[in-house]
Amino acid sequence: MKSLLFLALFSVSSFAFAEVNSWECGNFEGAKILAEDGTELGKLGPKWETESIYNESSEYSSTWSSESIFNEHSDYGNSYSDQSAFNDSASSPPVIISEEGEEIGKLSVGPSWDNKRYDPYDIKYTCDWD
């Protein structure tokens, strides 16, 4: 009985939200963030990098730029657009593209069952890019 319970819990946890592990930060560093419409939304990486979404001086981290996921009034940063990183039910959130041109996953706060969606804040704090 205990082994069935363990198996059930293990199976459910394997479908959980894509959690970022510190050893994966190298995969994210320098990765481009692209909206479905092709708009470049910056890069993932330490806050001192010019195009990083975590660089407070970058247009990609601003609350006023139309090309920032942190602008609550843009299609990429509000809570209701299908292209927003902060709409947990968005059908087309921004895509994370590695420096090699491979899709890593989606930049999104949800839904929790989708293990190919990575929360921008989870990346920021796990990779110590704040």
N, C-alpha and C positions, 0 to 999 in steps of 0.2 A: 504494500500500500504506500509506504514512504517513497519507494522508488518511482511509483506512478506519479505521485505529487511532485517530486523533483523533476521528472521528465516533463510534466505539464508546465511547471514554472520555467524551466530552461527553454522550452519551445516558445513560450510567450515572450520571454526576454530577448530571444534572437530576432524578433520582429519589431523591436523597440526602435525609437528614434535614433538616428545616426549620431552616436556620441563621439566626440573628438577625443582621441588619445594623444598624449604629448609626443609619442614617437611618430605620429602622422603629420606633425606640423610642417616637416620638410616637403610633404606632398602639396600642402596648401600655399606655402610661401611662393610669391610671385605669380600665383594663379590669377587669371583674368576673371572678372565677373561680367557676364553679358546678359542683357535683357533679351527676351524672345524676339523683340523687334530689331535686334542687332546693336542697340545702344550700349556703348562701353560704360560700365558703372564703377570702374576702378580696379584695384588689385587687392589681393590678400597679402598681408605682410606686416612687419613691424611698423610702429607709428612714425618712425623717422624716414620711411620711404615716401618719396614724393607722391606717388599715385595710390598709396595705401588708403583703404577706407577707414583706417584707424588713425590717420594723420590729421590732426585737428585743423591744420592749415590747408588741407587738400579740398578741392571742390567736391571730391567724392565722399567726404565725411560731413559736409556742411548740411545745415538744416534749411538752406535756401536754394541750393542747386537742383535743377530739374534732373540731373544725372546722379543724384545721391539717394541711396536707400534710406538715409536718415532724415530725408525731407518728408514730413508727414503729409504734405500736400502734393507730392509727386506720385505717379503711377507705380513707382518702384518702392515707395516707403510708407504708403498709407495702409490702413487695416482692411480695405475692401477691394482693392484692385486685384485682378487675376495675375498681374505681373509683379506683385509686391512681395518682398522678403518677409514682411510682417503681417501678412494675411495667412493664417494657418491653413486655410482651405484654398489657397491660390492654385489654379490649374497650371499656370506657367510662370513660376517664380524665376528669378535670375539663375543662370547656369554658371557653375564654377568650372573653368577650363584650365588645365595644368599648363605649365610652360612648354610641354611637349605636344600640346594641342588635344589632349584627351579630356573627355568630360569626367570630372570627379563626382559631381552630383549637383544638387540644387542648393542655393543659399536661401534658407527658409526657416521660419520658426515652427513649422508643422506641415502636415499632421503627424501626430506621435507614432503612427504605425508605419510611416514611410522611412525606411532606413537609408535612403539616398538624399535626404534633406539635412543640411547642416545649419545650425543656428549661428548667426554672425557673432553673437556674444559668447557662445560656447567656444568658438574658434579663437576669439580675441583673448579670453582669459586662460584657456588651456594652453595656448601657445605663448602666453605672456607678452602679447603685443599691445598692451595698454599703456 
